Amino acid sequence: MTSDHDMLWTRCARLGHVLLPLMDQEPWRQARRHENLRTWGIDTAEGEQLIEVFAALAAHAIAAETSVSAAEFDALPLSAVADAATGTRDIDLLAGLPDTFADSRDGQTVGLFRLYAYKGGQSSRWLFQLSRELRHTLIVLAERSPVPSPTCGGVFRLAAQAGLPQ
């Protein structure tokens, strides 16, 4: 039986997985993001995986902080996730994660995030830059929303409308 904690991480990871494909509905946004990643010295594939996991970590941190269950996750405001992405220390985002991950790629990327968070130096700078990129992504998606206070559930609805895998 899957615990609520594991289901919550699954919802958070799902949010991270749909953000960039939603953002890339305007193809120029992907080109700009790739250019930024290259300018910062970050491999584009690795950078995008880190952004996905960063989103999941930020959503998980704010959900845990506000005692949001997996069933209530869809009501979590995007603005709270954006604030957690830039307002929570990188190492604090790692608190309370599941011991194992259903998606091995997520587990590997969380490990890379953990390495960057503890390594410091240039790695910390990369995480800072990725946090800003994630915040920008969340703000753009929030601005596209037809409702005044968009939520994680709204992002999932946009993803379904765009035909992204659920």
Buried (B, 14 or more C-beta within 10 A) or exposed (E): EEEEBBBBBBBBBBBBBBBBBBBBEEEEBBEBBBEBBEEBEBEBEEBBBBBBBBBBBBBBBBBBBEEBEBEBBBEBBBBBBBBBBEBBEBEBBBEBBBEEBEEEEBBEBBEBBBEBBEEEEEBBBBBEBBBEBBBBBBEBBBEBBEEEEBBBBBBBBBBEEEEBEE
